[in-house]
Amino acid sequence: MIDPYYLCLSVYGDIIVTDFAEPNIKIITTDNDQVSSNGEYGVIKPQGLLQPYGCCQDNYGMTLIADNRNDKVY
């Protein structure tokens, strides 16, 4: 991670972290193993993440990510 900004806890106990300098979302298990990294630079693809800030997950496991530069919620 370059500049982690926000984190939230998933319904499965994993940690979801937004990184807005390297625009992606990282999901980390409680054992500190990285599960996945999602995102790509929005400069290359308009639908990509530019600056993911906030994140949350509902009781059903639906993750919401607020993208500051794209003015969208994914």
C-alpha positions as CSV (number, residue, x, y, z in Angstrom):
1,M,0.0,0.0,0.0
2,I,1.2,3.5,-0.8
3,D,-1.3,5.7,1.0
4,P,-4.0,3.7,2.8
5,Y,-6.9,6.0,3.7
6,Y,-9.9,4.2,5.2
7,L,-10.7,0.8,6.5
8,C,-13.8,-1.2,7.4
9,L,-14.5,-4.7,8.7
10,S,-16.3,-7.2,6.4
11,V,-19.1,-9.5,7.6
12,Y,-16.5,-12.3,7.3
13,G,-14.0,-10.6,9.6
14,D,-11.7,-9.5,6.8
15,I,-10.3,-5.9,6.7
16,I,-11.1,-3.8,3.7
17,V,-8.6,-1.0,3.0
18,T,-8.9,1.8,0.5
19,D,-5.6,3.2,-1.0
20,F,-6.2,6.4,-2.9
21,A,-2.5,7.0,-4.0
22,E,-2.4,3.6,-5.7
23,P,-6.1,3.6,-6.5
24,N,-7.3,0.2,-5.4
25,I,-9.0,-1.7,-2.6
26,K,-7.2,-4.4,-0.6
27,I,-8.9,-7.1,1.4
28,I,-6.8,-8.6,4.2
29,T,-7.6,-11.5,6.4
30,T,-7.2,-11.3,10.1
31,D,-4.1,-13.5,9.8
32,N,-2.5,-10.6,7.8
33,D,-2.7,-12.5,4.5
34,Q,-3.7,-10.3,1.5
35,V,-6.8,-11.9,-0.1
36,S,-7.2,-9.7,-3.1
37,S,-6.4,-6.3,-4.6
38,N,-9.0,-4.7,-6.8
39,G,-8.7,-1.5,-8.9
40,E,-6.8,0.1,-11.6
41,Y,-6.0,3.6,-12.6
42,G,-9.0,5.6,-13.7
43,V,-6.8,7.7,-16.0
44,I,-6.5,4.7,-18.3
45,K,-10.1,3.5,-18.1
46,P,-12.9,5.9,-17.3
47,Q,-14.7,3.3,-15.2
48,G,-11.6,2.6,-13.0
49,L,-11.0,3.9,-9.5
50,L,-9.3,7.2,-9.2
51,Q,-9.4,8.0,-5.5
52,P,-11.2,5.4,-3.4
53,Y,-11.9,7.0,0.0
54,G,-14.6,5.5,2.2
55,C,-15.8,2.0,2.3
56,C,-18.4,0.0,4.2
57,Q,-20.1,-3.4,3.9
58,D,-23.7,-4.2,4.7
59,N,-25.0,-7.3,6.6
60,Y,-25.3,-9.2,3.2
61,G,-21.7,-8.7,2.2
62,M,-22.3,-5.9,-0.3
63,T,-19.3,-3.6,-0.3
64,L,-19.7,0.1,-1.1
65,I,-16.7,2.2,-2.1
66,A,-16.8,6.0,-2.4
67,D,-14.6,7.2,-5.2
68,N,-13.8,10.9,-4.6
69,R,-12.4,11.8,-8.1
70,N,-15.0,10.0,-10.1
71,D,-17.9,11.2,-7.9
72,K,-19.3,7.7,-7.7
73,V,-20.2,5.0,-5.3
74,Y,-19.3,1.4,-6.5
